[in-house]
Amino acid sequence: MALITPITPIKNPPLQLIILHFEFIMVRYYNDSTSYRLRQKRAVASWLRQVAEAEGYTLGDVTYIFCSSAVHRKMNIDFIGHDYFTDVITFDYSDLKGERRVSGDIFIDVETVADNARIYGSTAREEMLRVVVHGLLHLCGQKDKTPRAEKQMHRKEDKYLKLLEQFLIQNSKFKIQNQD
């Protein structure tokens, strides 16, 4: 999505003096050793922008890499020093103090997410979206290592999953109305 904002505050400037600043918000999706495909990528990217804004930040470059348990576990060992399976690893490149822009790489273990969906009684899609927003919330500074922080993380995940549901309903109504 490109946002165009004038950076020259001149009243009625000549056309050649208007300078435009293009700000590209990029959410990218890749796969590593898995065939998983996230559905509705554009809608999810718009939702993630709304989540970042609700948390007081601007969405910058965020890359989601969906990978196998083997790839994810090796990363967990190599980069974090943990020898166990986890659903998400977030590499944070955000500027939370200056521009308040969140950026980073979020690696998601699709096999562990599917296992967790079965354990927690949710659909694979819902659990995946929970992990997607979980990673973004980490970029926004939300922690989850203490019981209190973990509860706060879960509350935010629930809140933003409801926002996504409303967003998708509104977009489907818009599509239906515009088909006439």
C-alpha positions in Angstrom: 0.0 0.0 0.0 1.5 3.4 -0.9 0.6 6.4 1.1 1.3 9.8 -0.5 1.9 12.7 1.8 3.2 16.1 0.7 6.3 17.1 2.6 6.4 20.7 1.4 3.9 22.8 3.5 3.6 25.6 0.9 0.2 27.1 0.1 -0.7 26.6 -3.6 2.8 25.7 -4.7 3.6 25.5 -8.4 3.1 22.0 -9.7 6.9 21.4 -10.1 7.5 22.3 -6.4 5.2 19.6 -5.0 7.4 16.9 -3.6 5.8 13.6 -2.7 7.0 11.2 -0.2 6.1 7.6 -0.9 5.8 5.3 2.1 5.6 1.6 1.2 4.2 -0.7 3.8 5.3 -4.1 3.0 4.1 -7.3 4.5 5.7 -10.2 2.7 5.1 -13.9 3.0 7.6 -16.7 2.2 7.8 -20.5 2.7 10.8 -22.5 3.7 10.5 -26.3 3.6 6.7 -26.2 3.6 3.9 -25.9 1.1 1.7 -23.8 3.5 -0.1 -20.8 1.9 -1.8 -18.1 4.0 -5.1 -17.2 2.5 -6.3 -13.6 2.0 -2.8 -12.2 2.3 -3.9 -8.6 1.3 -6.7 -8.6 3.9 -4.3 -9.9 6.6 -1.7 -7.3 5.7 -4.4 -4.5 6.1 -5.4 -6.0 9.4 -1.8 -6.1 10.6 -1.5 -2.4 9.7 -4.6 -1.7 11.8 -3.1 -3.7 14.7 0.2 -1.8 14.6 -1.7 1.5 14.5 -4.0 0.5 17.4 -0.8 -0.3 19.4 0.6 3.2 18.5 3.0 2.3 15.8 3.3 2.4 12.0 3.7 -0.8 10.1 7.0 -1.0 8.2 8.6 -4.0 6.5 7.4 -7.2 8.1 8.2 -10.6 6.6 6.5 -13.8 7.6 8.4 -17.0 6.8 6.3 -20.2 7.1 8.6 -23.1 7.8 8.8 -26.7 8.9 9.4 -27.8 12.4 12.9 -29.0 11.6 13.9 -25.6 10.1 12.2 -23.7 13.0 13.8 -25.9 15.7 17.3 -25.4 14.2 16.7 -21.6 14.3 15.6 -21.9 17.9 18.8 -23.7 18.8 21.1 -21.5 16.6 19.7 -18.0 17.4 18.0 -18.3 20.8 19.7 -21.3 22.4 16.5 -23.2 23.1 16.4 -26.9 22.0 12.6 -27.3 21.7 9.7 -26.7 19.4 7.9 -23.4 19.4 5.4 -21.8 17.1 7.0 -18.4 16.4 10.4 -16.7 16.4 10.5 -13.0 15.9 13.5 -11.0 14.8 12.8 -7.4 15.7 14.3 -4.5 13.6 11.7 -2.0 14.8 12.3 1.7 15.6 9.9 2.0 18.5 11.3 5.3 19.9 12.2 7.4 16.8 9.7 6.8 14.0 7.7 4.3 16.0 7.8 1.9 13.0 7.6 -1.9 13.5 9.7 -4.0 11.2 11.0 -7.5 11.5 11.1 -11.1 10.3 8.6 -13.6 11.9 9.3 -17.3 11.4 6.3 -19.5 12.0 6.4 -23.3 12.4 3.3 -24.5 10.5 3.5 -28.0 12.0 3.6 -26.8 15.6 0.8 -24.3 14.9 -1.4 -27.2 13.5 -0.6 -29.3 16.5 -1.5 -26.4 18.9 -4.8 -25.9 17.0 -5.7 -29.5 17.8 -4.6 -29.2 21.4 -6.5 -25.9 22.0 -9.6 -26.9 20.0 -9.4 -24.2 17.4 -9.2 -24.3 13.6 -5.8 -24.4 12.0 -6.6 -21.0 10.3 -7.6 -19.3 13.6 -4.4 -20.6 15.3 -2.3 -19.5 12.4 -3.8 -16.0 12.5 -3.3 -15.9 16.3 0.4 -16.7 15.8 0.7 -14.1 13.0 -0.7 -11.3 15.2 1.4 -12.7 18.2 4.6 -12.1 16.2 3.5 -8.5 15.3 2.6 -7.8 18.9 6.2 -8.8 19.8 7.4 -6.2 17.3 5.2 -3.7 19.0 7.0 -4.4 22.3 4.5 -6.8 23.9 6.2 -9.4 26.0 4.9 -12.8 27.1 7.6 -14.3 29.5 5.7 -13.7 32.8 2.2 -14.9 33.6 0.9 -11.3 33.7 2.5 -10.4 30.3 1.3 -13.7 28.8 -2.3 -13.0 29.9 -2.0 -9.5 28.4 -0.7 -11.0 25.1 -3.7 -13.4 24.9 -6.1 -10.6 25.6 -4.6 -8.6 22.8 -4.6 -11.6 20.4 -8.3 -12.2 21.1 -9.1 -8.5 20.6 -7.3 -8.3 17.3 -8.7 -11.6 16.0 -12.2 -10.1 16.6 -11.1 -7.0 14.7 -10.0 -9.2 11.8 -13.3 -11.0 11.8 -15.2 -7.7 11.6 -12.8 -6.5 8.9 -13.4 -9.6 6.8 -17.2 -9.3 7.2 -17.1 -5.7 6.1 -15.0 -6.5 3.1 -17.2 -9.4 2.1 -20.3 -7.1 2.3 -18.5 -4.5 0.2 -17.6 -7.2 -2.5 -21.2 -8.4 -2.5 -22.6 -4.9 -2.9 -20.2 -4.1 -5.7 -21.1 -7.1 -7.7 -24.4 -5.7 -8.8 
